């Protein structure tokens, strides 16, 4: 069995929130993480999948020694993040999506070289790595461009290079494709896989709320919501748990007031999620058996809702999330969940 790159036991984090002036003596608590237990093996690409505010960034901040846990413990590369942060930091690196790093007046090469010196990389080796990595992300022609002149997508690619530049044992990517267009996101994902393939001792922890990203990239995924890990396994195994259910997707005309709870009240309907689309709605249903579909069609007919398209489909990580949480990722984020 490979050695563990990351390990946590009963890890928790509680934020103290001050009340208003009238409530000086009242201190509220926000539970950001609670009893998080994960084990990530060396060489894994491990994903934390959850909505914004689920606790993903809080967990990463603890693992990279930027935040102390309230309870439990964590080890990264065999070192305790609380007791031995100075031993952890040279072995890791972190990149957050959407961040603006570097100095705008410096060129891309100058920014990356400066960062390499913080880690003590020899100048010649640093410049070689900069050129190699910039070529891999398709930015070799931007080495001498001021970072302030880069587009958002190119600036984020530069940040990605910064994370890989020190060749860390464990790399943390917190929503690395946030705000990127489809092409740039694809380039970043391809780069991540190539980096891991080149050295089987490298480990990468990725946080995302993009289901496809987690499914395509990760060896294993932990689904997290409200600071708790609800499930942890390979994407295939997580989806397999839903194979006992029958999944349908139905596109309809406007729903005329029909709600998800009304559908879920029908016999043998386990979950129902609704999403508005142009000219109507999309229903995703998890049924105990195909026979339950008749009841759904009947209530649609009663509401004068026309069925435009109906298809049976394979389960996705979104379906797993709905089963565990009771709502879709989008519905949780719209509800402003904390964690």
C-alpha positions in Angstrom: 0.0 0.0 0.0 1.3 3.4 -0.9 2.2 5.8 1.9 -0.4 8.5 2.8 0.2 11.9 1.4 -2.7 13.5 3.4 -4.4 12.2 6.5 -7.0 13.8 8.8 -8.8 12.5 11.9 -11.9 14.1 13.3 -10.7 17.4 11.9 -13.0 20.4 12.8 -13.0 24.1 12.5 -15.4 26.5 14.2 -15.4 30.2 13.6 -16.5 32.6 16.3 -18.7 35.4 15.1 -19.1 38.6 17.0 -22.6 39.9 17.6 -23.7 43.5 17.1 -23.1 46.2 19.6 -26.3 45.3 21.4 -25.2 41.7 21.5 -21.7 42.1 22.7 -21.9 39.2 25.1 -23.4 36.9 22.5 -20.8 35.1 20.4 -22.2 33.0 17.6 -20.5 30.0 16.2 -20.2 28.9 12.6 -19.2 25.2 12.1 -17.1 25.2 8.9 -15.8 21.6 9.3 -16.9 18.8 11.5 -15.3 15.4 12.0 -13.5 15.2 8.7 -11.7 11.9 8.2 -9.9 11.4 4.9 -6.9 9.4 3.8 -5.2 10.3 0.5 -2.5 8.0 -0.9 0.7 9.2 -2.5 0.1 9.5 -6.3 -3.6 10.1 -6.1 -5.6 12.9 -7.7 -8.2 13.4 -5.0 -11.2 15.6 -5.3 -13.3 17.5 -2.8 -16.7 18.1 -4.5 -19.2 20.4 -2.9 -21.1 23.7 -3.3 -19.6 27.1 -2.5 -19.4 27.4 1.3 -19.3 23.7 1.9 -16.0 23.9 3.8 -13.6 22.9 0.9 -11.4 26.0 1.2 -11.4 25.9 5.0 -10.0 22.3 4.8 -7.3 23.3 2.3 -6.3 26.3 4.4 -5.7 23.9 7.3 -3.8 21.4 5.2 -1.5 24.1 3.9 -0.9 25.5 7.4 -2.7 28.8 6.9 -5.4 28.0 9.4 -5.4 26.1 12.7 -8.0 23.4 13.3 -10.3 23.7 16.2 -10.3 20.0 16.8 -8.7 16.8 15.4 -5.4 16.7 13.5 -4.0 16.6 10.0 -0.8 15.3 8.4 0.6 16.3 5.0 3.6 14.4 3.6 3.9 12.7 6.9 4.2 16.0 8.9 1.7 17.4 11.4 0.3 20.6 10.0 -0.1 22.2 13.4 3.0 21.1 15.2 5.4 21.1 12.2 4.2 23.7 9.7 7.8 24.7 8.8 8.4 21.1 7.6 5.2 21.0 5.6 5.5 24.2 3.7 8.6 23.4 1.5 6.9 20.2 0.4 3.6 21.7 -0.8 2.2 24.4 -3.0 -1.3 25.9 -3.5 -3.2 27.7 -6.3 -6.7 29.2 -5.9 -8.9 29.9 -8.8 -9.8 33.5 -9.5 -6.9 34.9 -7.4 -4.8 37.8 -8.7 -1.2 37.1 -7.9 2.1 38.7 -9.0 3.0 42.2 -9.8 1.5 43.8 -12.8 4.6 45.7 -13.8 6.7 42.6 -13.9 6.7 40.2 -16.9 5.4 36.7 -16.6 8.9 35.3 -16.4 10.0 37.9 -13.8 6.9 37.1 -11.6 7.5 33.3 -11.8 11.3 33.7 -11.2 10.7 35.8 -8.2 8.3 33.3 -6.7 10.8 30.5 -7.4 13.4 32.3 -5.2 11.0 32.2 -2.2 11.5 28.4 -2.4 15.2 28.6 -2.9 15.3 27.2 -6.4 18.7 27.8 -8.2 18.2 30.5 -10.8 19.2 28.4 -13.8 16.9 25.5 -12.7 14.1 28.0 -12.1 14.3 29.5 -15.6 14.4 26.1 -17.2 11.3 25.0 -15.4 9.5 28.3 -16.2 10.2 27.8 -19.9 9.1 24.1 -19.8 5.9 24.7 -17.9 4.9 27.8 -19.9 5.3 25.7 -23.1 3.1 23.0 -21.6 0.3 25.4 -21.0 0.7 27.0 -24.4 2.1 30.4 -23.2 5.7 30.2 -24.3 5.1 33.4 -26.4 3.9 35.3 -23.3 7.1 35.0 -21.2 8.0 38.7 -21.7 4.4 40.0 -21.4 3.6 42.1 -18.4 1.2 40.2 -16.2 -1.1 43.2 -16.1 -1.6 42.8 -19.8 -2.8 39.2 -19.6 -6.4 38.2 -20.0 -8.1 36.6 -17.0 -7.6 33.1 -18.5 -3.9 33.6 -19.2 -3.3 35.1 -15.8 -4.9 32.0 -14.2 -2.7 29.8 -16.3 0.3 31.7 -15.0 -0.9 31.1 -11.5 -1.3 27.4 -12.3 2.4 27.4 -13.5 3.4 29.1 -10.3 1.9 26.2 -8.3 3.7 23.5 -10.3 7.0 25.5 -10.5 8.4 24.2 -7.2 7.6 20.6 -8.1 5.8 20.0 -4.8 5.2 16.6 -3.3 1.6 17.6 -2.6 -0.2 20.3 -4.7 -3.5 21.9 -3.6 -5.7 23.4 -6.3 -8.7 25.2 -5.0 -11.2 25.7 -7.8 -8.4 26.1 -10.4 -10.8 26.5 -13.4 -13.1 29.1 -11.7 -14.0 31.8 -14.2 -12.1 30.2 -17.1 -13.7 29.6 -20.4 -14.2 26.1 -21.8 -10.9 26.0 -23.8 -8.8 27.3 -20.9 -10.4 24.9 -18.5 -9.6 22.0 -20.8 -6.0 23.1 -21.1 -5.6 23.3 -17.3 -7.1 19.8 -16.8 -4.9 18.3 -19.5 -1.9 19.9 -17.8 -2.8 18.5 -14.4 -3.0 15.0 -15.7 0.3 15.2 -17.6 2.0 16.5 -14.5 0.8 13.6 -12.4 1.6 11.0 -15.0 5.2 12.2 -15.2 5.9 11.3 -11.6 3.8 8.7 -9.7 4.9 10.1 -6.3 3.2 13.4 -6.8 -0.2 13.9 -5.1 -2.8 16.5 -6.0 -5.9 17.6 -4.0 -8.5 19.4 -6.1 -11.5 21.3 -4.9 -14.4 21.9 -7.3 -18.1 22.3 -7.5 -18.0 21.3 -11.2 -19.4 17.7 -11.4 -17.8 16.9 -14.8 -14.4 18.1 -13.6 -14.5 15.8 -10.6 -15.7 12.9 -12.7 -13.2 13.3 -15.4 -10.1 14.0 -13.3 -10.3 12.4 -9.9 -9.2 8.9 -8.8 -11.4 9.3 -5.8 -13.9 12.0 -4.7 -15.2 13.1 -1.3 -18.6 14.8 -1.4 -18.7 17.5 1.2 -21.6 19.7 2.4 -22.1 21.9 5.5 -18.6 20.9 6.6 -19.2 17.2 6.6 -17.9 14.5 4.3 -21.0 12.7 3.2 -19.4 10.0 1.0 -15.9 9.1 -0.4 -15.1 6.7 -3.2 -14.2 6.5 -6.8 -16.6 8.4 -9.1 -17.7 5.0 -10.6 -18.4 3.5 -7.2 -20.3 6.6 -6.1 -22.5 6.4 -9.2 -22.9 2.6 -8.8 -24.8 3.2 -5.6 -27.6 4.7 -7.7 -27.8 1.8 -10.2 -30.6 0.3 -8.1 -32.7 3.3 -9.2 -34.2 4.2 -12.5 -33.2 7.7 -13.8 -35.2 9.7 -16.3 -34.7 13.2 -17.8 -37.8 14.9 -19.1 -38.0 18.3 -20.9 -41.4 19.9 -20.7 -43.3 23.1 -21.4 -43.7 25.5 -18.4 -44.6 23.6 -15.3 -47.7 25.7 -14.3 -46.9 25.7 -10.6 -45.9 22.0 -10.4 -43.1 21.6 -7.7 -40.5 19.0 -6.9 -42.1 18.1 -3.5 -45.4 17.3 -5.4 -43.5 14.9 -7.7 -41.6 13.4 -4.8 -44.9 12.7 -3.0 -45.9 10.3 -5.8 -45.4 6.5 -5.2 -41.9 5.2 -5.9 -40.5 8.6 -6.8 -37.3 8.9 -4.7 -36.0 12.3 -5.8 -37.1 15.0 -8.3 -35.2 18.2 -9.3 -36.5 20.9 -11.5 -34.5 23.4 -13.6 -35.9 26.1 -15.9 -34.7 26.0 -19.5 -35.7 28.2 -22.5 -39.4 27.7 -23.1 -40.0 25.2 -20.3 -38.3 23.0 -17.7 -36.0 20.0 -17.3 -37.0 17.3 -14.7 -34.5 14.8 -13.4 -36.2 11.9 -11.6 -34.9 9.0 -9.6 -37.6 6.3 -9.5 -37.8 2.9 -7.7 -39.1 1.3 -10.9 -40.0 2.3 -14.4 -43.6 1.8 -13.5 -43.5 4.9 -11.4 -43.1 7.0 -14.6 -46.8 6.6 -15.3 -47.7 8.5 -12.2 -45.3 11.3 -13.2 -46.8 11.6 -16.6 -50.3 11.6 -15.2 -49.6 14.6 -12.9 -47.9 16.4 -15.8 -51.0 15.9 -17.9 -53.3 17.1 -15.1 -51.2 20.3 -14.9 -51.4 20.7 -18.7 -47.7 20.3 -19.0 -46.5 19.0 -22.4 -43.6 16.5 -22.6 -41.1 17.7 -25.2 -38.5 15.0 -24.7 -38.1 12.0 -22.4 -35.0 9.8 -21.9 -33.6 7.2 -19.6 -30.0 7.9 -18.5 -27.1 6.7 -16.5 -26.4 8.1 -13.0 -24.0 11.1 -12.6 -22.2 12.6 -9.6 -25.0 15.2 -9.5 -27.5 12.4 -8.9 -25.3 11.2 -6.0 -25.2 14.7 -4.6 -29.0 15.0 -4.8 -29.4 11.6 -3.0 -27.0 12.6 -0.2 -28.1 16.2 0.3 -31.7 16.2 -1.0 -31.1 19.1 -3.4 -29.1 19.8 -6.5 -25.7 21.6 -6.3 -27.3 24.7 -7.8 -30.2 24.7 -5.4 -27.8 24.5 -2.4 -25.7 27.4 -3.7 -28.8 29.5 -4.3 -29.9 28.8 -0.8 -26.7 30.3 0.6 -25.5 27.3 2.6 -22.7 28.0 5.1 -19.8 25.9 6.0 
